[in-house]
């Protein structure tokens, strides 16, 4: 696929962790592997993920376990989806 602009297509990731005994934590990163490292390093009762493709285009959701969270993160960053969003 030919790129329409010279600017690199960047994603924004926000990971939210909620536990009953602690204050909610929120992490912002632009690299998917950093978010995956944070998921593995932390535990919580609820996990929230938000993927920002453009300021007006986001995917987000809340999950009860790490397995569902990682599945959603991979679905939100599939190559075919990213190619379609970039050309849109």
Secondary structure, DSSP 8 states (H G I E B T S, - for coil): ---SSSS----EEEEEEE-SSS--EEEEES-HHHHHHHHHH---SEEEEEEEEETTEEEEEEESSHHHHHHHHHHHT-HHHHHHHHH-
